[in-house]
């Protein structure tokens, strides 16, 4: 029978060969800020009543009135998104709009 003498392993004072960065050494870059807004965010910031991309609005058979400029628009007209909510109204009959003094929009010409 062979007896193995116990050995003691002493800790070494050598530096590890692969160094991991310490907390102080880790530098993170700040995230870039997004410089654009979605059309809905722009719409909200302009306090506009409707969004041009609203399919329900575009598929309506009503016409949109700008009560400030006295212009009548097709619901799909790009000018509709510029109408402030306080100046926004709709009407189903184009002749009624003309009878009330509204003029057709030069862009969409309803």
Biopython code that builds the backbone (N, CA, C, O; Angstrom):
import numpy as np
from Bio.PDB.StructureBuilder import StructureBuilder

atoms = [
    (1, "UNK", "N", (0.832, -1.152, 0.000)),
    (1, "UNK", "CA", (0.000, 0.000, 0.000)),
    (1, "UNK", "C", (0.886, 1.228, 0.000)),
    (1, "UNK", "O", (1.856, 1.311, 0.753)),
    (2, "UNK", "N", (0.545, 2.174, -0.848)),
    (2, "UNK", "CA", (1.331, 3.393, -0.971)),
    (2, "UNK", "C", (0.574, 4.523, -0.300)),
    (2, "UNK", "O", (-0.634, 4.673, -0.483)),
    (3, "UNK", "N", (1.281, 5.298, 0.461)),
    (3, "UNK", "CA", (0.671, 6.427, 1.143)),
    (3, "UNK", "C", (1.101, 7.697, 0.437)),
    (3, "UNK", "O", (2.278, 7.906, 0.145)),
    (4, "UNK", "N", (0.110, 8.540, 0.170)),
    (4, "UNK", "CA", (0.390, 9.824, -0.490)),
    (4, "UNK", "C", (0.330, 10.893, 0.585)),
    (4, "UNK", "O", (-0.648, 11.033, 1.319)),
    (5, "UNK", "N", (1.395, 11.621, 0.640)),
    (5, "UNK", "CA", (1.458, 12.678, 1.642)),
    (5, "UNK", "C", (0.611, 13.855, 1.194)),
    (5, "UNK", "O", (0.678, 14.246, 0.029)),
    (6, "UNK", "N", (-0.193, 14.436, 2.095)),
    (6, "UNK", "CA", (-1.012, 15.601, 1.710)),
    (6, "UNK", "C", (-0.115, 16.779, 1.373)),
    (6, "UNK", "O", (0.916, 17.010, 2.005)),
    (7, "UNK", "N", (-0.542, 17.514, 0.355)),
    (7, "UNK", "CA", (0.218, 18.699, -0.042)),
    (7, "UNK", "C", (-0.634, 19.932, 0.167)),
    (7, "UNK", "O", (-1.862, 19.867, 0.122)),
    (8, "UNK", "N", (-0.009, 20.999, 0.383)),
    (8, "UNK", "CA", (-0.714, 22.259, 0.578)),
    (8, "UNK", "C", (-0.510, 23.113, -0.660)),
    (8, "UNK", "O", (0.611, 23.279, -1.140)),
    (9, "UNK", "N", (-1.607, 23.650, -1.168)),
    (9, "UNK", "CA", (-1.517, 24.537, -2.333)),
    (9, "UNK", "C", (-1.589, 25.959, -1.812)),
    (9, "UNK", "O", (-2.555, 26.370, -1.169)),
    (10, "UNK", "N", (-0.572, 26.664, -2.104)),
    (10, "UNK", "CA", (-0.506, 28.039, -1.625)),
    (10, "UNK", "C", (-1.001, 28.977, -2.725)),
    (10, "UNK", "O", (-0.710, 28.758, -3.900)),
    (11, "UNK", "N", (-1.751, 30.024, -2.353)),
    (11, "UNK", "CA", (-2.226, 30.971, -3.380)),
    (11, "UNK", "C", (-1.048, 31.710, -4.001)),
    (11, "UNK", "O", (-0.057, 32.021, -3.340)),
    (12, "UNK", "N", (-1.190, 31.977, -5.277)),
    (12, "UNK", "CA", (-0.135, 32.705, -5.984)),
    (12, "UNK", "C", (-0.455, 34.185, -5.980)),
    (12, "UNK", "O", (-1.610, 34.580, -5.816)),
    (13, "UNK", "N", (0.535, 34.974, -6.154)),
    (13, "UNK", "CA", (0.341, 36.423, -6.193)),
    (13, "UNK", "C", (0.446, 36.953, -7.614)),
    (13, "UNK", "O", (0.513, 38.163, -7.829)),
    (14, "UNK", "N", (0.461, 36.047, -8.580)),
    (14, "UNK", "CA", (0.571, 36.469, -9.977)),
    (14, "UNK", "C", (-0.759, 37.055, -10.457)),
    (14, "UNK", "O", (-1.833, 36.653, -10.009)),
    (15, "UNK", "N", (-0.658, 38.015, -11.379)),
    (15, "UNK", "CA", (-1.844, 38.615, -11.994)),
    (15, "UNK", "C", (-2.408, 37.622, -13.010)),
    (15, "UNK", "O", (-1.644, 36.917, -13.668)),
    (16, "UNK", "N", (-3.731, 37.557, -13.148)),
    (16, "UNK", "CA", (-4.291, 36.680, -14.185)),
    (16, "UNK", "C", (-3.901, 37.198, -15.570)),
    (16, "UNK", "O", (-3.691, 38.395, -15.771)),
    (17, "UNK", "N", (-3.811, 36.271, -16.506)),
    (17, "UNK", "CA", (-3.370, 36.658, -17.847)),
    (17, "UNK", "C", (-4.483, 37.331, -18.639)),
    (17, "UNK", "O", (-4.198, 38.150, -19.513)),
    (18, "UNK", "N", (-5.722, 37.014, -18.363)),
    (18, "UNK", "CA", (-6.826, 37.677, -19.062)),
    (18, "UNK", "C", (-7.481, 38.640, -18.089)),
    (18, "UNK", "O", (-8.028, 38.239, -17.062)),
    (19, "UNK", "N", (-7.414, 39.890, -18.426)),
    (19, "UNK", "CA", (-7.963, 40.899, -17.527)),
    (19, "UNK", "C", (-9.367, 41.283, -17.961)),
    (19, "UNK", "O", (-9.615, 41.510, -19.145)),
    (20, "UNK", "N", (-10.275, 41.356, -17.020)),
    (20, "UNK", "CA", (-11.617, 41.844, -17.291)),
    (20, "UNK", "C", (-11.683, 43.277, -16.799)),
    (20, "UNK", "O", (-11.093, 43.606, -15.769)),
    (21, "UNK", "N", (-12.387, 44.127, -17.515)),
    (21, "UNK", "CA", (-12.437, 45.534, -17.102)),
    (21, "UNK", "C", (-13.164, 45.685, -15.778)),
    (21, "UNK", "O", (-14.131, 44.977, -15.497)),
    (22, "UNK", "N", (-12.696, 46.591, -14.994)),
    (22, "UNK", "CA", (-13.378, 46.888, -13.743)),
    (22, "UNK", "C", (-14.524, 47.844, -14.033)),
    (22, "UNK", "O", (-14.635, 48.366, -15.142)),
    (23, "UNK", "N", (-15.355, 48.068, -13.064)),
    (23, "UNK", "CA", (-16.500, 48.957, -13.242)),
    (23, "UNK", "C", (-16.055, 50.349, -13.665)),
    (23, "UNK", "O", (-16.717, 50.997, -14.476)),
    (24, "UNK", "N", (-14.955, 50.802, -13.126)),
    (24, "UNK", "CA", (-14.468, 52.138, -13.460)),
    (24, "UNK", "C", (-13.977, 52.225, -14.899)),
    (24, "UNK", "O", (-13.964, 53.303, -15.493)),
    (25, "UNK", "N", (-13.569, 51.077, -15.463)),
    (25, "UNK", "CA", (-13.007, 51.078, -16.807)),
    (25, "UNK", "C", (-14.068, 50.968, -17.894)),
    (25, "UNK", "O", (-13.792, 51.262, -19.057)),
    (26, "UNK", "N", (-15.262, 50.555, -17.537)),
    (26, "UNK", "CA", (-16.313, 50.382, -18.541)),
    (26, "UNK", "C", (-16.918, 51.743, -18.854)),
    (26, "UNK", "O", (-17.423, 52.435, -17.971)),
    (27, "UNK", "N", (-16.856, 52.106, -20.116)),
    (27, "UNK", "CA", (-17.413, 53.385, -20.562)),
    (27, "UNK", "C", (-18.522, 53.067, -21.550)),
    (27, "UNK", "O", (-18.306, 52.355, -22.531)),
    (28, "UNK", "N", (-19.681, 53.586, -21.293)),
    (28, "UNK", "CA", (-20.789, 53.362, -22.214)),
    (28, "UNK", "C", (-21.091, 54.653, -22.939)),
    (28, "UNK", "O", (-21.009, 55.741, -22.370)),
    (29, "UNK", "N", (-21.438, 54.515, -24.196)),
    (29, "UNK", "CA", (-21.804, 55.665, -25.012)),
    (29, "UNK", "C", (-23.271, 55.993, -24.768)),
    (29, "UNK", "O", (-24.087, 55.079, -24.650)),
    (30, "UNK", "N", (-23.624, 57.262, -24.690)),
    (30, "UNK", "CA", (-25.044, 57.606, -24.532)),
    (30, "UNK", "C", (-25.813, 57.255, -25.795)),
    (30, "UNK", "O", (-25.276, 57.322, -26.901)),
    (31, "UNK", "N", (-27.057, 56.884, -25.625)),
    (31, "UNK", "CA", (-27.889, 56.554, -26.783)),
    (31, "UNK", "C", (-28.205, 57.819, -27.559)),
    (31, "UNK", "O", (-28.439, 58.883, -26.984)),
    (32, "UNK", "N", (-28.205, 57.680, -28.877)),
    (32, "UNK", "CA", (-28.513, 58.828, -29.728)),
    (32, "UNK", "C", (-29.991, 59.173, -29.600)),
    (32, "UNK", "O", (-30.841, 58.287, -29.518)),
    (33, "UNK", "N", (-30.284, 60.452, -29.583)),
    (33, "UNK", "CA", (-31.674, 60.885, -29.518)),
    (33, "UNK", "C", (-32.273, 60.829, -30.915)),
    (33, "UNK", "O", (-31.597, 61.118, -31.901)),
    (34, "UNK", "N", (-33.528, 60.460, -30.991)),
    (34, "UNK", "CA", (-34.215, 60.398, -32.268)),
    (34, "UNK", "C", (-34.644, 61.804, -32.636)),
    (34, "UNK", "O", (-35.271, 62.505, -31.841)),
    (35, "UNK", "N", (-34.299, 62.210, -33.856)),
    (35, "UNK", "CA", (-34.536, 63.592, -34.265)),
    (35, "UNK", "C", (-35.800, 63.758, -35.099)),
    (35, "UNK", "O", (-35.961, 64.790, -35.750)),
    (36, "UNK", "N", (-36.687, 62.796, -35.102)),
    (36, "UNK", "CA", (-37.909, 62.920, -35.874)),
    (36, "UNK", "C", (-39.092, 62.503, -35.027)),
    (36, "UNK", "O", (-38.940, 61.874, -33.980)),
    (37, "UNK", "N", (-40.256, 62.861, -35.491)),
    (37, "UNK", "CA", (-41.481, 62.497, -34.801)),
    (37, "UNK", "C", (-42.346, 61.701, -35.766)),
    (37, "UNK", "O", (-42.264, 61.901, -36.978)),
    (38, "UNK", "N", (-43.148, 60.830, -35.260)),
    (38, "UNK", "CA", (-44.102, 60.148, -36.118)),
    (38, "UNK", "C", (-45.162, 61.152, -36.543)),
    (38, "UNK", "O", (-45.308, 62.206, -35.924)),
    (39, "UNK", "N", (-45.890, 60.832, -37.580)),
    (39, "UNK", "CA", (-46.914, 61.769, -38.042)),
    (39, "UNK", "C", (-47.970, 61.989, -36.963)),
    (39, "UNK", "O", (-48.525, 63.082, -36.856)),
    (40, "UNK", "N", (-48.250, 60.970, -36.169)),
    (40, "UNK", "CA", (-49.235, 61.133, -35.099)),
    (40, "UNK", "C", (-48.713, 62.077, -34.026)),
    (40, "UNK", "O", (-49.469, 62.903, -33.514)),
    (41, "UNK", "N", (-47.421, 61.968, -33.674)),
    (41, "UNK", "CA", (-46.848, 62.878, -32.682)),
    (41, "UNK", "C", (-46.867, 64.307, -33.201)),
    (41, "UNK", "O", (-47.157, 65.234, -32.444)),
    (42, "UNK", "N", (-46.561, 64.501, -34.483)),
    (42, "UNK", "CA", (-46.613, 65.842, -35.063)),
    (42, "UNK", "C", (-48.040, 66.368, -35.013)),
    (42, "UNK", "O", (-48.281, 67.534, -34.704)),
    (43, "UNK", "N", (-48.984, 65.476, -35.324)),
    (43, "UNK", "CA", (-50.391, 65.850, -35.323)),
    (43, "UNK", "C", (-50.812, 66.334, -33.942)),
    (43, "UNK", "O", (-51.488, 67.355, -33.814)),
    (44, "UNK", "N", (-50.409, 65.597, -32.905)),
    (44, "UNK", "CA", (-50.766, 65.979, -31.544)),
    (44, "UNK", "C", (-50.097, 67.284, -31.155)),
    (44, "UNK", "O", (-50.704, 68.123, -30.489)),
    (45, "UNK", "N", (-48.847, 67.458, -31.567)),
    (45, "UNK", "CA", (-48.136, 68.673, -31.184)),
    (45, "UNK", "C", (-48.712, 69.897, -31.892)),
    (45, "UNK", "O", (-48.600, 71.013, -31.385)),
    (46, "UNK", "N", (-49.324, 69.699, -33.052)),
    (46, "UNK", "CA", (-49.950, 70.807, -33.776)),
    (46, "UNK", "C", (-51.379, 71.047, -33.303)),
    (46, "UNK", "O", (-52.040, 71.964, -33.788)),
    (47, "UNK", "N", (-51.864, 70.241, -32.365)),
    (47, "UNK", "CA", (-53.224, 70.328, -31.861)),
    (47, "UNK", "C", (-54.232, 70.212, -32.996)),
    (47, "UNK", "O", (-55.259, 70.890, -32.996)),
    (48, "UNK", "N", (-53.938, 69.361, -33.949)),
    (48, "UNK", "CA", (-54.804, 69.176, -35.095)),
    (48, "UNK", "C", (-55.837, 68.107, -34.769)),
    (48, "UNK", "O", (-55.562, 67.181, -34.006)),
    (49, "UNK", "N", (-57.002, 68.233, -35.338)),
    (49, "UNK", "CA", (-58.102, 67.350, -34.999)),
    (49, "UNK", "C", (-57.996, 65.992, -35.670)),
    (49, "UNK", "O", (-58.265, 64.972, -35.035)),
    (50, "UNK", "N", (-57.616, 65.955, -36.921)),
    (50, "UNK", "CA", (-57.586, 64.699, -37.663)),
    (50, "UNK", "C", (-56.199, 64.394, -38.196)),
    (50, "UNK", "O", (-55.368, 65.286, -38.365)),
    (51, "UNK", "N", (-55.968, 63.138, -38.454)),
    (51, "UNK", "CA", (-54.719, 62.697, -39.055)),
    (51, "UNK", "C", (-54.999, 62.309, -40.496)),
    (51, "UNK", "O", (-55.976, 61.613, -40.771)),
    (52, "UNK", "N", (-54.159, 62.748, -41.413)),
    (52, "UNK", "CA", (-54.359, 62.464, -42.829)),
    (52, "UNK", "C", (-54.348, 60.964, -43.104)),
    (52, "UNK", "O", (-55.014, 60.505, -44.031)),
    (53, "UNK", "N", (-53.606, 60.200, -42.317)),
    (53, "UNK", "CA", (-53.489, 58.770, -42.546)),
    (53, "UNK", "C", (-54.683, 57.980, -42.009)),
    (53, "UNK", "O", (-54.647, 56.749, -42.013)),
    (54, "UNK", "N", (-55.721, 58.643, -41.556)),
    (54, "UNK", "CA", (-56.894, 57.996, -40.993)),
    (54, "UNK", "C", (-57.771, 57.468, -42.128)),
    (54, "UNK", "O", (-58.416, 58.244, -42.833)),
    (55, "UNK", "N", (-57.793, 56.131, -42.302)),
    (55, "UNK", "CA", (-58.557, 55.537, -43.399)),
    (55, "UNK", "C", (-60.050, 55.790, -43.259)),
    (55, "UNK", "O", (-60.738, 55.998, -44.259)),
    (56, "UNK", "N", (-60.555, 55.776, -42.040)),
    (56, "UNK", "CA", (-61.980, 56.017, -41.818)),
    (56, "UNK", "C", (-62.363, 57.402, -42.328)),
    (56, "UNK", "O", (-63.421, 57.587, -42.929)),
    (57, "UNK", "N", (-61.498, 58.356, -42.081)),
    (57, "UNK", "CA", (-61.741, 59.719, -42.551)),
    (57, "UNK", "C", (-61.736, 59.755, -44.079)),
    (57, "UNK", "O", (-62.586, 60.406, -44.687)),
    (58, "UNK", "N", (-60.801, 59.070, -44.689)),
    (58, "UNK", "CA", (-60.669, 59.113, -46.143)),
    (58, "UNK", "C", (-61.802, 58.383, -46.849)),
    (58, "UNK", "O", (-62.124, 58.707, -47.992)),
    (59, "UNK", "N", (-62.412, 57.401, -46.189)),
    (59, "UNK", "CA", (-63.466, 56.617, -46.812)),
    (59, "UNK", "C", (-64.867, 57.163, -46.534)),
    (59, "UNK", "O", (-65.854, 56.538, -46.922)),
    (60, "UNK", "N", (-64.970, 58.286, -45.886)),
    (60, "UNK", "CA", (-66.271, 58.853, -45.575)),
    (60, "UNK", "C", (-66.864, 59.515, -46.816)),
    (60, "UNK", "O", (-66.137, 59.920, -47.723)),
    (61, "UNK", "N", (-68.187, 59.618, -46.846)),
    (61, "UNK", "CA", (-68.828, 60.319, -47.958)),
    (61, "UNK", "C", (-69.114, 61.765, -47.583)),
    (61, "UNK", "O", (-69.759, 62.494, -48.337)),
    (62, "UNK", "N", (-68.632, 62.178, -46.416)),
    (62, "UNK", "CA", (-68.811, 63.559, -45.987)),
    (62, "UNK", "C", (-67.674, 64.429, -46.497)),
    (62, "UNK", "O", (-66.590, 63.945, -46.821)),
    (63, "UNK", "N", (-67.944, 65.696, -46.556)),
    (63, "UNK", "CA", (-66.931, 66.686, -46.928)),
    (63, "UNK", "C", (-66.494, 67.406, -45.663)),
    (63, "UNK", "O", (-67.244, 67.496, -44.691)),
    (64, "UNK", "N", (-65.288, 67.910, -45.688)),
    (64, "UNK", "CA", (-64.730, 68.593, -44.526)),
    (64, "UNK", "C", (-64.775, 70.090, -44.769)),
    (64, "UNK", "O", (-64.387, 70.572, -45.833)),
    (65, "UNK", "N", (-65.256, 70.821, -43.765)),
    (65, "UNK", "CA", (-65.342, 72.275, -43.856)),
    (65, "UNK", "C", (-64.291, 72.908, -42.962)),
    (65, "UNK", "O", (-64.060, 72.456, -41.840)),
    (66, "UNK", "N", (-63.661, 73.953, -43.465)),
    (66, "UNK", "CA", (-62.818, 74.801, -42.626)),
    (66, "UNK", "C", (-63.663, 76.034, -42.360)),
    (66, "UNK", "O", (-63.836, 76.880, -43.238)),
    (67, "UNK", "N", (-64.187, 76.133, -41.146)),
    (67, "UNK", "CA", (-65.104, 77.225, -40.820)),
    (67, "UNK", "C", (-64.400, 78.574, -40.753)),
    (67, "UNK", "O", (-65.057, 79.615, -40.775)),
    (68, "UNK", "N", (-63.079, 78.569, -40.672)),
    (68, "UNK", "CA", (-62.318, 79.815, -40.639)),
    (68, "UNK", "C", (-62.111, 80.372, -42.049)),
    (68, "UNK", "O", (-62.338, 81.556, -42.295)),
    (69, "UNK", "N", (-61.679, 79.513, -42.966)),
    (69, "UNK", "CA", (-61.390, 79.966, -44.340)),
    (69, "UNK", "C", (-62.595, 79.836, -45.260)),
    (69, "UNK", "O", (-62.579, 80.332, -46.386)),
    (70, "UNK", "N", (-63.645, 79.165, -44.776)),
    (70, "UNK", "CA", (-64.866, 78.918, -45.566)),
    (70, "UNK", "C", (-64.550, 78.105, -46.823)),
    (70, "UNK", "O", (-65.104, 78.363, -47.891)),
    (71, "UNK", "N", (-63.655, 77.122, -46.688)),
    (71, "UNK", "CA", (-63.319, 76.214, -47.784)),
    (71, "UNK", "C", (-63.902, 74.841, -47.480)),
    (71, "UNK", "O", (-63.980, 74.431, -46.322)),
    (72, "UNK", "N", (-64.309, 74.138, -48.526)),
    (72, "UNK", "CA", (-64.806, 72.774, -48.403)),
    (72, "UNK", "C", (-63.788, 71.849, -49.075)),
    (72, "UNK", "O", (-63.265, 72.156, -50.146)),
    (73, "UNK", "N", (-63.516, 70.710, -48.426)),
    (73, "UNK", "CA", (-62.496, 69.769, -48.897)),
    (73, "UNK", "C", (-63.069, 68.363, -48.991)),
    (73, "UNK", "O", (-64.024, 68.023, -48.293)),
    (74, "UNK", "N", (-62.475, 67.549, -49.863)),
    (74, "UNK", "CA", (-62.720, 66.115, -49.810)),
    (74, "UNK", "C", (-62.047, 65.625, -48.535)),
    (74, "UNK", "O", (-61.046, 66.197, -48.101)),
    (75, "UNK", "N", (-62.587, 64.574, -47.934)),
    (75, "UNK", "CA", (-62.015, 64.058, -46.686)),
    (75, "UNK", "C", (-60.577, 63.586, -46.870)),
    (75, "UNK", "O", (-59.806, 63.593, -45.910)),
    (76, "UNK", "N", (-60.203, 63.182, -48.063)),
    (76, "UNK", "CA", (-58.850, 62.678, -48.321)),
    (76, "UNK", "C", (-57.858, 63.779, -48.688)),
    (76, "UNK", "O", (-56.687, 63.489, -48.930)),
    (77, "UNK", "N", (-58.294, 65.017, -48.733)),
    (77, "UNK", "CA", (-57.428, 66.136, -49.121)),
    (77, "UNK", "C", (-56.301, 66.329, -48.104)),
    (77, "UNK", "O", (-56.529, 66.254, -46.897)),
    (78, "UNK", "N", (-55.094, 66.577, -48.594)),
    (78, "UNK", "CA", (-53.945, 66.783, -47.701)),
    (78, "UNK", "C", (-54.078, 68.062, -46.883)),
    (78, "UNK", "O", (-53.414, 68.199, -45.855)),
    (79, "UNK", "N", (-54.909, 68.991, -47.305)),
    (79, "UNK", "CA", (-55.103, 70.239, -46.564)),
    (79, "UNK", "C", (-55.943, 70.037, -45.298)),
    (79, "UNK", "O", (-55.895, 70.863, -44.387)),
    (80, "UNK", "N", (-56.702, 68.957, -45.239)),
    (80, "UNK", "CA", (-57.571, 68.693, -44.086)),
    (80, "UNK", "C", (-56.752, 68.574, -42.809)),
    (80, "UNK", "O", (-57.192, 69.017, -41.748)),
    (81, "UNK", "N", (-55.569, 67.984, -42.899)),
    (81, "UNK", "CA", (-54.761, 67.792, -41.692)),
    (81, "UNK", "C", (-54.269, 69.105, -41.101)),
    (81, "UNK", "O", (-53.795, 69.126, -39.965)),
    (82, "UNK", "N", (-54.370, 70.180, -41.834)),
    (82, "UNK", "CA", (-53.923, 71.489, -41.357)),
    (82, "UNK", "C", (-55.030, 72.270, -40.642)),
    (82, "UNK", "O", (-54.774, 73.329, -40.069)),
    (83, "UNK", "N", (-56.248, 71.750, -40.676)),
    (83, "UNK", "CA", (-57.385, 72.457, -40.082)),
    (83, "UNK", "C", (-57.368, 72.282, -38.562)),
    (83, "UNK", "O", (-57.323, 71.157, -38.065)),
    (84, "UNK", "N", (-57.403, 73.371, -37.844)),
    (84, "UNK", "CA", (-57.462, 73.319, -36.379)),
    (84, "UNK", "C", (-58.808, 72.744, -35.953)),
    (84, "UNK", "O", (-59.812, 72.921, -36.644)),
    (85, "UNK", "N", (-58.824, 72.062, -34.828)),
    (85, "UNK", "CA", (-60.050, 71.401, -34.377)),
    (85, "UNK", "C", (-61.204, 72.382, -34.196)),
    (85, "UNK", "O", (-62.356, 72.025, -34.443)),
    (86, "UNK", "N", (-60.918, 73.602, -33.774)),
    (86, "UNK", "CA", (-61.992, 74.585, -33.574)),
    (86, "UNK", "C", (-62.595, 75.060, -34.900)),
    (86, "UNK", "O", (-63.690, 75.622, -34.907)),
    (87, "UNK", "N", (-61.896, 74.843, -36.021)),
    (87, "UNK", "CA", (-62.376, 75.261, -37.343)),
    (87, "UNK", "C", (-62.846, 74.083, -38.185)),
    (87, "UNK", "O", (-63.104, 74.250, -39.377)),
    (88, "UNK", "N", (-62.962, 72.907, -37.600)),
    (88, "UNK", "CA", (-63.272, 71.681, -38.327)),
    (88, "UNK", "C", (-64.754, 71.342, -38.222)),
    (88, "UNK", "O", (-65.331, 71.352, -37.135)),
    (89, "UNK", "N", (-65.362, 71.040, -39.375)),
    (89, "UNK", "CA", (-66.749, 70.575, -39.407)),
    (89, "UNK", "C", (-66.906, 69.680, -40.628)),
    (89, "UNK", "O", (-66.064, 69.695, -41.526)),
    (90, "UNK", "N", (-67.975, 68.905, -40.661)),
    (90, "UNK", "CA", (-68.247, 68.060, -41.828)),
    (90, "UNK", "C", (-69.657, 68.343, -42.319)),
    (90, "UNK", "O", (-70.513, 68.848, -41.593)),
    (91, "UNK", "N", (-69.858, 68.000, -43.566)),
    (91, "UNK", "CA", (-71.173, 68.155, -44.190)),
    (91, "UNK", "C", (-71.308, 67.044, -45.224)),
    (91, "UNK", "O", (-70.332, 66.695, -45.888)),
    (92, "UNK", "N", (-72.506, 66.488, -45.367)),
    (92, "UNK", "CA", (-72.677, 65.363, -46.292)),
    (92, "UNK", "C", (-73.072, 65.811, -47.694)),
    (92, "UNK", "O", (-72.882, 65.067, -48.656)),
    (93, "UNK", "N", (-73.611, 67.003, -47.821)),
    (93, "UNK", "CA", (-74.081, 67.462, -49.124)),
    (93, "UNK", "C", (-73.249, 68.658, -49.579)),
    (93, "UNK", "O", (-73.219, 69.694, -48.915)),
    (94, "UNK", "N", (-72.591, 68.505, -50.692)),
    (94, "UNK", "CA", (-71.722, 69.552, -51.223)),
    (94, "UNK", "C", (-72.512, 70.814, -51.583)),
    (94, "UNK", "O", (-72.036, 71.930, -51.371)),
    (95, "UNK", "N", (-73.706, 70.636, -52.121)),
    (95, "UNK", "CA", (-74.526, 71.790, -52.492)),
    (95, "UNK", "C", (-74.910, 72.618, -51.266)),
    (95, "UNK", "O", (-74.989, 73.844, -51.338)),
    (96, "UNK", "N", (-75.145, 71.943, -50.145)),
    (96, "UNK", "CA", (-75.450, 72.659, -48.904)),
    (96, "UNK", "C", (-74.262, 73.507, -48.459)),
    (96, "UNK", "O", (-74.437, 74.619, -47.962)),
    (97, "UNK", "N", (-73.066, 72.981, -48.637)),
    (97, "UNK", "CA", (-71.859, 73.736, -48.272)),
    (97, "UNK", "C", (-71.756, 74.997, -49.126)),
    (97, "UNK", "O", (-71.465, 76.078, -48.614)),
    (98, "UNK", "N", (-71.994, 74.854, -50.425)),
    (98, "UNK", "CA", (-71.928, 76.019, -51.320)),
    (98, "UNK", "C", (-73.019, 77.030, -50.974)),
    (98, "UNK", "O", (-72.791, 78.238, -51.040)),
    (99, "UNK", "N", (-74.205, 76.537, -50.605)),
    (99, "UNK", "CA", (-75.307, 77.421, -50.231)),
    (99, "UNK", "C", (-74.987, 78.203, -48.954)),
    (99, "UNK", "O", (-75.522, 79.291, -48.744)),
    (100, "UNK", "N", (-74.114, 77.650, -48.100)),
    (100, "UNK", "CA", (-73.719, 78.322, -46.863)),
    (100, "UNK", "C", (-72.511, 79.237, -47.071)),
    (100, "UNK", "O", (-71.977, 79.793, -46.111)),
    (101, "UNK", "N", (-72.086, 79.392, -48.320)),
    (101, "UNK", "CA", (-71.000, 80.321, -48.617)),
    (101, "UNK", "C", (-69.609, 79.711, -48.677)),
    (101, "UNK", "O", (-68.621, 80.439, -48.785)),
    (102, "UNK", "N", (-69.515, 78.393, -48.609)),
    (102, "UNK", "CA", (-68.202, 77.741, -48.696)),
    (102, "UNK", "C", (-67.749, 77.656, -50.146)),
    (102, "UNK", "O", (-68.565, 77.497, -51.054)),
    (103, "UNK", "N", (-66.456, 77.762, -50.353)),
    (103, "UNK", "CA", (-65.844, 77.668, -51.681)),
    (103, "UNK", "C", (-65.048, 76.366, -51.754)),
    (103, "UNK", "O", (-64.550, 75.895, -50.732)),
    (104, "UNK", "N", (-64.919, 75.777, -52.948)),
    (104, "UNK", "CA", (-64.157, 74.526, -53.060)),
    (104, "UNK", "C", (-62.656, 74.757, -52.873)),
    (104, "UNK", "O", (-62.115, 75.785, -53.281)),
    (105, "UNK", "N", (-62.015, 73.801, -52.262)),
    (105, "UNK", "CA", (-60.558, 73.825, -52.113)),
    (105, "UNK", "C", (-59.938, 73.751, -53.507)),
    (105, "UNK", "O", (-60.386, 72.968, -54.344)),
    (106, "UNK", "N", (-58.921, 74.552, -53.757)),
    (106, "UNK", "CA", (-58.266, 74.552, -55.069)),
    (106, "UNK", "C", (-57.391, 73.321, -55.275)),
    (106, "UNK", "O", (-57.043, 72.989, -56.408)),
    (107, "UNK", "N", (-57.037, 72.648, -54.191)),
    (107, "UNK", "CA", (-56.166, 71.480, -54.299)),
    (107, "UNK", "C", (-56.955, 70.213, -54.645)),
    (107, "UNK", "O", (-56.577, 69.475, -55.555)),
    (108, "UNK", "N", (-58.047, 69.962, -53.921)),
    (108, "UNK", "CA", (-58.805, 68.722, -54.145)),
    (108, "UNK", "C", (-60.043, 68.931, -55.016)),
    (108, "UNK", "O", (-60.576, 67.972, -55.573)),
    (109, "UNK", "N", (-60.500, 70.170, -55.137)),
    (109, "UNK", "CA", (-61.635, 70.547, -55.979)),
    (109, "UNK", "C", (-62.829, 69.589, -55.855)),
    (109, "UNK", "O", (-63.143, 68.859, -56.795)),
    (110, "UNK", "N", (-63.489, 69.599, -54.693)),
    (110, "UNK", "CA", (-64.638, 68.691, -54.512)),
    (110, "UNK", "C", (-65.822, 69.061, -55.397)),
    (110, "UNK", "O", (-66.856, 68.393, -55.356)),
]
sb = StructureBuilder()
sb.init_structure("model")
sb.init_model(0)
sb.init_chain("A")
sb.init_seg("    ")
for serial, (resi, resn, name, xyz) in enumerate(atoms, 1):
    if name == "N":
        sb.init_residue(resn, " ", resi, " ")
    sb.init_atom(name, np.array(xyz, "f"), 0.0, 1.0, " ", f" {name:<3s}", serial, name[0])
structure = sb.get_structure()
